[in-house]
Structure formats: structure tokens, C-alpha cells
Amino acid sequence: MTTTPLRAIRAGLLVPLALLLAGAAPAAHATPGHGRPGTWLRLAVTRGDARSGDTRGVLLRCDPPRGHAHAAGACRQLAAAGGDIGRVPRRSGVMCPMLYAPVTASAYGVWEGRRVDYRHAFSNSCVMRAETGAVFDLPV
């Protein structure tokens, strides 16, 4: 007769455990921008040596544009370049000083369902902004 109460206890423990595990599965995908395919980029600019530099970053979302001081312009430029940061048109008429103050721009995320992974070092923040338009126009 001891098997009946043990079975009842086991069944009583398995049901809440199954419900707990079922509820935890969607939470693994609940990080910002990762819940559904779409358009979002984690943008970062590191000033100085990448190992000891100061990094600033934002999460750019484009449907609707938000998360970035120049989100609408950055999303528009990225859309024109098909999400390829390397193809964003260079700003015309920008004159940058020949000052060496290195910055590294990096981006990862998803553009219209495609994976984006970008990293490029520039001689200074003026050159970075001139070559990447509004995308990396972040406070450095």
C-alpha cells in the first residue's frame, strides 16, 4: 500500500515541475530584440585601445525607429544600404582633422531577418561619423 501514496506524491511534483519548465522556455528568448526576427542592432563605439578603452553603446530598433539619438536617419541610411554598414554612403563635405585618436565601431544584430556582424577601427571619431553616416553618430 505504500506505492499508492508515493505515486500520488510523484504525480503531484511532476505537474508543477512540467508547468515551471514550460513557462521558462519562452523566457530564454525574451532579451531585447531577440524575441522575433526583425530589425535591431546593438551598436557600440570604443574609444582608445579596445582592451582598456571607454565603450558607449545603444540598441537601435527600426520598426519604429528608436533607441538612438538619430534613429530615424540611421534606419533610413541602413535601409538604403540593405543593412550593410560598409555600404552606408559617406557624408559629403566633411573635413576631419588628421588627429590620431582611435575608435572602434562595432555592431551585431539582425537586419530584416539577416544576421549582422560589423567591426571597424577608425583613426578618430570624425572619420568614423563621416564614413558611417548617422549609424555610429553616438556620443564618444
C-alpha positions in Angstrom: 0.0 0.0 0.0 3.0 2.4 0.2 3.2 2.6 -3.6 -0.1 4.4 -4.0 0.9 7.4 -1.8 4.3 7.6 -3.4 2.8 7.6 -6.9 0.5 10.4 -5.8 3.4 12.4 -4.4 5.4 11.9 -7.6 2.5 12.9 -9.8 1.9 15.9 -7.6 5.5 17.0 -8.0 5.8 16.3 -11.7 2.8 18.5 -12.7 4.2 21.8 -11.2 7.7 20.9 -12.5 6.3 20.5 -16.0 4.5 23.8 -15.8 7.6 25.5 -14.5 9.7 24.2 -17.3 7.1 25.1 -19.9 6.9 28.6 -18.6 10.7 29.0 -18.6 11.2 28.1 -22.3 9.9 31.4 -23.8 11.8 33.4 -21.2 15.1 32.3 -22.9 14.2 34.3 -25.9 12.9 37.4 -24.1 16.1 39.5 -24.4 15.6 42.8 -26.2 15.3 42.4 -30.0 15.8 38.7 -29.8 12.2 37.7 -29.4 11.3 37.8 -33.1 13.0 38.2 -36.4 13.2 41.8 -37.4 15.5 44.8 -37.4 17.7 45.7 -34.5 21.3 46.4 -34.0 23.4 46.7 -30.8 25.8 49.5 -31.7 29.0 50.3 -29.8 31.9 52.7 -30.1 35.1 52.1 -28.2 37.4 55.0 -27.7 41.1 54.2 -27.4 42.6 50.7 -27.1 39.9 48.1 -27.3 41.3 46.3 -24.3 41.2 49.3 -22.0 39.1 51.8 -23.8 35.8 53.5 -23.0 32.8 51.9 -24.7 29.5 53.6 -25.4 26.6 51.7 -26.9 22.9 51.7 -27.8 20.3 49.3 -29.1 19.0 50.7 -32.4 15.5 49.4 -33.4 14.0 50.4 -36.7 10.3 49.4 -36.6 9.6 52.1 -35.5 13.0 53.9 -35.2 14.1 54.3 -31.5 16.9 53.7 -29.1 19.4 56.1 -30.8 19.6 59.9 -30.8 19.5 59.8 -34.7 17.4 56.6 -35.1 15.3 57.7 -38.0 18.3 58.8 -40.0 20.4 55.7 -39.1 17.5 53.4 -40.0 16.9 55.3 -43.3 20.6 55.0 -44.3 20.8 51.4 -43.3 17.7 50.6 -45.3 19.2 52.3 -48.4 22.4 50.2 -47.9 20.4 46.9 -47.4 21.6 46.7 -43.8 25.3 46.6 -44.8 27.0 49.3 -42.7 30.0 49.2 -45.1 27.7 50.4 -47.9 26.3 53.4 -46.0 27.1 56.5 -48.1 30.0 58.7 -46.8 28.9 62.1 -45.6 29.9 64.7 -48.2 31.8 67.9 -47.4 33.1 66.6 -44.1 36.7 67.7 -43.3 38.2 65.7 -40.4 41.5 66.7 -38.6 44.5 64.4 -39.1 44.5 63.6 -35.4 45.1 60.1 -34.2 42.5 59.2 -31.5 41.4 55.7 -32.5 37.8 54.5 -32.2 36.4 51.1 -33.0 32.8 50.8 -34.2 31.0 47.5 -33.8 27.5 46.3 -34.5 25.7 43.0 -34.1 22.1 42.1 -34.5 19.5 41.4 -37.2 18.6 43.4 -40.3 15.3 42.2 -41.8 15.9 38.7 -40.6 19.6 38.5 -41.6 22.5 38.4 -39.1 24.7 41.5 -38.9 28.2 41.5 -37.5 30.4 44.6 -38.1 33.6 45.8 -36.6 35.9 48.5 -38.0 38.7 50.7 -36.5 38.9 54.4 -37.5 41.6 56.9 -36.9 39.2 59.2 -35.0 35.5 59.8 -34.3 35.2 62.4 -37.1 36.3 59.9 -39.7 34.0 57.2 -38.2 31.0 59.5 -38.4 31.9 60.7 -41.9 32.2 57.1 -43.2 29.2 55.6 -41.3 26.7 58.4 -41.5 24.1 58.6 -38.7 24.6 54.9 -37.7 27.5 55.5 -35.3 26.7 59.1 -34.6 26.9 58.3 -30.8 28.4 60.4 -28.0 32.1 59.3 -27.8 
